C-alpha cells in the first residue's frame, strides 16, 4: 500500500477482499489468539478488588444501585456523610451493568461480574481494532497490530480491573469501522451506529471523544464531500451534546451534595505551564507510555515508517490526536501510579503503527517466530505486573481489618469517618486532589465522611461526632495533633490496628 493510499473501502463500495484465503486464515488466528489471551488473563491474574481505589468506588456505586434504588441518573457513593450520596461522575453505564448482573445472581458482594464485563469489553475492542486494521493494511498487518494491542499494559489493566475504562475503550473502538463504512457508502445506519457507540464511550470516559477529532480529520482527508452531509454534523453535535448534557447534570448533583469525582468540578487533569516545562515529567510520561501505551514494537514500527517516509496524513491525524490527548491529561497520564488508564488510546495508536509497518509479503518464519516471541514476552511482562498489583491489593493487612470490623458493627449501621492518605491539594501540581478514599468504606460496608489527611482536626472531628459518626478509620495515625489524640482516648477505643491504619470505635454520647 502506498504512503497516501486511503482505506481500501473508500476506493469502491466495500469490495470483496482479493485474497479471501489470507483473510479467513487471519481471522482464525485472531480467534485463537483472543481465546488464549482471555483464558490466560482470567486465570493468571488473581480475582478480587482488595484496596484498589477506583475499583472500590466503581463496585460501591454498582452495589448502591441495588441498595438505594435503581436510578441511573443518580449514582451514589459510600463517602456521602448524611447526604443522599449523589456524586458528580461519568455516566455509570458500566456500574449499571454490574448491578444488573449482581441482581441476576443474587449476590451483592460478588466482584467477578465486573471483571468479566471488562474482559469481554476488551475482547470486543480488539475485534473492532482488527476489523479496522484489516481494511487499512490487510490481514497480516491487522493480526500483528491486534496482537500488539493485547501485549500492552493497557489491555492487561482494562481486562482485569473493575473500572469503566474497558467498556469505554470497547465502545470507542467499535465506533471507527462503521464511520469508515459511512465515509465509503454514505450509509445513515453506519453513521448512527458510529455516533451512538462513541457517545456511549464518551459518557463513560470523556477522553474517548478524541476519536471524534480523528473522525473529522479522516473525513477531511478521505471523503471531503461528506462534510456537506447534514447528517454528519448532526451526529457530531449529538455526540458532544449528549456528553455535555450529562456533565451539566453531574455538576447539578455536586451542587446538591458537594460530592465529586472531579470530572468537571475542582480537580483537573490539565497541566500548568510549570509542568509543561519540566523534562522530568516527559521522561515519566515516556516510561508510562512504553508500559501502558504504544509499547516497544510500536516505537520500532514508528521509526521504520519515518525512515521509509510511509507515514501519511491519516496516520498523522490519529497519532497527533492521541499525543495531544496524553498532554492534555498530563497530570494523570504522566505517571504509572496515577493514570495508566489514560493510555488506552495510545495502545490503539501503537497497534496502528505496527499494522502500517507490517510488510505485505509474509515474513520469513524465523522473523515471524522472533516477532511472536517478543509479543508473548511483552504480554507476560504486563500480565505479571497486573498479577503483582492484584496480589498486593488483596494481601494488604488492613483490608482484612476492614472486613473483620464489618460483621461486628454493621448491625447498627454506624457512620464512619475515613481520614485518608492524601492532602487536599497536590503540592506539586497545585491542584485539588480526589482525596475521598473509598476503600475502607467499601470493605467495611459502612458509609460516612471522607477527609483528607490535612482536614483532620479537633473541630472537624467533634462536628462529625455530633452528626452521628461512631467509627473512625485513621490512615495517618502518627500525625494526630495532641488534642485530637486526647479526645479520641476520652471518647472511644481502638478496635483494630495494622499496617499504619488504626480503627476507633467512638462511644455514644452520654
N, C-alpha and C positions, 0 to 999 in steps of 0.2 A: 504494500500500500504506500502510495506516495505521501510526502510530508503534508500536502494540502488536501488530501482526499477526505471527504466528509464520511459520515456513517453511510455504508452501502445502501441502507434502506432509503436514503434520500435520493438515490440515483434512479430508482424506479419504485413502483408500488409494491414494496416488500417482496422482491423476487425470491425464488427458491434458491437455497444455497447450491453453489456449483458442485461442492464436494459433500454430498449428503452422508457418505460413509464416515468421513472425518468428524462431521458434526455429531452424528449418533455416537461414535466412539468417545468423543469429548464429553458428551452428556452422561454416558455410562460411567466414565471415570469420575465425573463430578459427583454422581450419586454415591459411588464407593467412598470417595474422599469425605463427603459430608457425613456419611454414616459412621465411618471410623472416627472422625474428629468428634462427632457428637457423643459417641459412646465413651471415648477416652476422657473427654471433658466432663461428662456426667459422673464418671466413676473415680477419676483421679483426684479431682478437687473435692474436698470434704463438703458436706452439706451443713446448713445451719447459718444463722446470722451472727450470733455472738455479739461482739461490741462494735460491729461495723456501723458507723454513724449514719450514713444515708440509707442503708438498708433498714435500720431500726425505724426511722421516720416513715419510710415507704410502707413497711409492713403494718405499722401502727395505724396509718391512715386507712389502709385497706380493712383492717380489723374494726376500726371505728365506724366504717360504713354499715357494718352489721350490728354493732353495739348501740350506736346512736341513731341509726336510721339511714336508709339507702338514698342519700341525697347527693347526686353528682355535682351540684353547684356549690356545695358547702363541705369541702374536705376539712377534717378535724384532726388536730394533733393532740398528744397527751400533755404537752407542756403548756396548758391553757389557763392555769390558775383557776379562777372562779368564772371565767367566760364560757361561752358555748364552744370554744375551741376552733372556730373558723380561722383558716390560715390562708394568707396570700401565697400562692404557689402555682406551679404549672397545672394545666388541666389534668385531673387524676384518672385518665383512661386506664392506665396500667393498674393502678390500685383498685379500680372498679372491677377489672377482670380478675384480679386476685380475690377480691371479696366475693365475687360470683363463684369462683372455684371453692373457696372456703365454705360458702353456704351449701354448695353441692355435696361436698364430702362430709359436712357436719363437724368440722374441726377448726375452731377459731385459732388454734395455736400452730397449725401446720405451716411450715415455711417452704416446703418443696414446690407447691404450685407456682409461686412467683418465679422460682428458678427455672422451672420447666417452661413457663411462658417466655422468659428471657432467652433461653436456649433456642426455642422454636423461632423467635423473632430474628435472632442472628442467622439461623439457617435460611429463613426466608429472605433476609437481606443479602446473603451470599448468593442465593439463586438469582435474585434480581440483578446483582452485580455481574454474574456470569452471563446473563442474557444480554445485558448492555454491552459488555466487552466482546461477546460473540459477534454482535452486529458491527462493532467498531474494528476488531482486529482478527476475527476468525476464531475457530475452536481452540487452536493451540494457545494463543495468547489469552483467551478467556479462561481456560483452565489454569494456566500459570498465574494469572492475576488473582483469581479467586483463591487459589492455594496460598498466595502471598498474603491476602487479606486474613485468612484463617490463622496464619502464623504470627499475626501481630498481637501485641498486648491488649489492644482494644477488643479484639474478638474474644480473647480469653476472659477479660474483665466483664464485658457485657453479658456473656453467656453464663456466668457463674454468680453474678451478684443480683440481688433482688432490688433493682433500680429501673426507672423508666427509660434509661438510655437505649437499651436494646430494642424496645418497641419503637422508639422514635427513629432509630437508625434503620430498622427494617422497613418502616413505612416510608422514610425518606428515599431509600434506595429503590423501593417499588414505584416511586413516582417518576423515575427517569425514563424507563423504557416506554411507557405509554406516551410520555411527552415527545420522545423522538418519533414515535409512530404518528402522533398528531402532526409533527412537522412534515412528515413524509406524505400523509394521506389527507390531512385536514379533518380527521375523524373527531367529531364532537364527543363521542363516548370516551375515546382515549384521553382527550383533554380533561373531561370530567373526572375520570379515574385518577389522572395525574394530580389534578388540583386537590381532590379530596384526600388523597394519600399524603401529599405534602402539608396540607392544612392540619391533618391529624398529627403528623410528625412534629410540626411546629408548636402545636398545642402542648405536646408532651415535653419538648425541649426547644425553645425558640432558636437556638443556633442552627437547627435544621433548615431554617429559612434561607440560609446561604445558598442552598441548591436552587432557590428561585432566581438568584443572581446568575447562576450557571445557566439556567434555562433561558433567561433573557439573552445572555451572551451568545448561546448557541443559536437562538432564533435569528439574532442579528447577523451571524456569520453564515448560517446554513440555509435559512429559509426566510429571508427578509420580508418577502411578500406576506408572510403570516402576521407581520406587525400591523397590517391593515384589517386584520380579523378582530372584530369587536369582542368575540368570544374569548380570545386570548387575554385581552385587557380585563374583562370581567372576571376571568379565572384568577389572574394575579391579584386583583382587588379583593376577591373573595378570600383568598389565602391570607393576605395581610390583614384584612378586616376581621376575619374570624379570630386570629390570634390576638389582635389588638383588643377586640371586644372582651376576650377572656382576661387579658391583663388589666383592663379597666375594672372588670368585675372583681378580680383578685385584689386590686387596690381598695375597693369598697369593703371587702372582707377585713382587710387590715385596719381600715378606719373604724370598723365595728369592734374588733377585738384587740388590736395592737399586735397581732401575731403575723410574722412574715418569714418567708424563706429568702427574702432579699432579691426576688426576681425583678421587681420594679421599685421597691421601697428600701431605702437605707443602704444596703450592700450594693456593690457594683463590681463587675468583672473587668471594667475598662482600666487600662494602666494610666498612670500620670506621666508627665514629661520626665520626671526624675527616674522612673523605672525604665522608660524607653531609652534612656541614655546610659544604662548600666550594662556593660558587656557580660557581667556575671549572669544576669537574668537570661540573656540569649544563650549562654552556654548551658544553663539548666534547661531551657526550652528545647535546645537541640538534643540533649540526652533523653529527655522525656519523649520527644518525638520519635527518636530511634527505637525506644522501647514500646511505645503505645501507638505511634502513628505510622509514618512511611516505612520504617524499618530499613535494614541493611540492603536487601535485594532491590528495593525501590531507589535507594540512593545510587547504587551501581547502574540501575537502568536509566535513571535521570541523567547521570553523567554520560552514558553512552548516547542517549538521544541528543544531548547537547553537542557532543563531539561530531556526531553524524548529521547534525542540523536537521533532525527529524521532528523536532517539536513544532507543532503547527498552532494556529490560533485557537483551535478548540481546546488543545492541551493547556495553553496559557490561561484561558478563561477559567478552567477548572482549578488548576494549580494556584493561580493568583488569588482566586476567591477563597480557597481553603487556607492559604497562607495568611490572608488578611483576617480570616476568622480566628486563627490562633493568636494573632497580635491583638485583635480587639478584645479577646478574653484572656489577655496575658496574665492578669493577676492570679487566675486559676490554672491556666494551661501550662504555665512555665515550669511547674514542679510536679513530680510524680506523686507526692504525698498529698497534694491538694486537688488537682484537677486532671488526672489522667483520662477521665471520661470525655474530656473536651477534644480528644484526638481521634475520635471515631471517623470523622470525615477525612482526616489526614491519612488514616489507614486505607480508606477508599481511594484517595489520590495516589497512594503508593501502589495499590493494585493496578490502577490505571497505567502508571508508568511502566510497570513490569509487562503488562499486556501489550503496550505500544512498542516496547523494545523487543518483544519476543519475535524471533525470525520466522518467516513464513515456511521455509523448508524445515522439516523435522530436524532437531538437533541430533548429533551422534549420540548413541546410547550412553557412552561414558559421560558426556556433558549432562545429559538428562538425569543420570544417576547422581551426579555431583549436585545438580540443582535440587533434586528431590531430597537428598540428604541434608542440604543446607536448610531447606524449609522444614523438614522434620526436626532438625536440631533447634531452630528458632521457635517452632511450636512447643517443643518440650520445655524450652527455657521459659517461655511466657506462662505456660500452664503450671510449671513448677513455682513460679513467682506467685500465682494465684493460690496454689496449694499451700504455700508457706503463709500467705496473708490469711487465708481461711483458718489454718491451724492456729495461728496466733490469736485471731478474733474469738475462737472457740475456747481456747485454753487459758485466757487471762483469768486470774482468780476472782476478780470482783464480779464477773458475770454469774459465777456460782453464788456469790454473796447476795446479789440482787434476786436470784431465783429462790434462794433459801428464805429471804425475807418475805417473798410473795405469799406463801400459804399461811404465815404466822400473823399477817396483819391485814390481808385483803378482805377479810370478812367485815371489817369496819369501814373499808374504803377510805382510809385517811388520806389527806392531801400531803403531797411530797414537795420538798424543795430540793433541787439539784443545783449545787454550786459547781459549775463546770471548770474546765481546764483553761479555757481561752479568756483573754481580755476582751473587753467590749469593743476596743478599737485596735486594729492591726498597726503596730508602731512603724513597721517597715513601709507599708503601703498607705498608711494614713486613711484607712477606710474602716467603716463599721464591719465587724465580723458577724458571722452566723454562729454566735456563741451558745445558742439554745441546744444544749446537749440532750438528745432524745434517748440515749442508750439505757440508762438506769430506769427511766420511765417504762420503756418497752419491756425490759427483762423483769421488772417488778410488777408490771401491770397496774401501776399507780398513775395518778395524774396530779398536776400541781404546777409549780412555778420553776422556770429555768433561769438561773442567774449567771452572769459572767463572773469570773474569778474576782474582779475588782469591784463588783457591785455588792459584795457580801460584807455588810457592816451591821452593827448592832441595831440601828434604827430600822433598816430594811428587814432584818430577822424578826424583830418584835412585831412589825406591821404584819408580816405574813403569818406569824403565830396567832395574832389576833384574828386574822382572816380564816383560820382553821388549819394551818399547817401542823402536822403531827409527826412527820418523818423528815429527816434531813440526810441527804447524801452529799458529803463534802469531798470533792475530788482534789482539794488542795488543803488538807487539814493542818499542815505545818505552817501555814501562813495566816492563821487566825490572829486578829488583834486580841490582846489580853482580856478586854471587856467582853468580847464575843465568847471566848473560851470560858470565862467565868459564868456567863449567862447560861451557856449550854450545860455546864456542870450542875447548875441550880435547877434547871427546868427539864432535864432529860437524862438519858443514859445511853451509852454506846452499846448497840446491839450487834455490831459486826465491824471488823476492820481487816483489810487485806490490800496489798499492792498499792498503798498510798490512798486508799479510799476508805472513808470512815462513815458509818451509818449510825445516826442518832434517832432514838425514839423519844419524842417530846411528850411530856406529861400533859394531861388535861388541865385546864385552868381550875384552880380551887374554887 
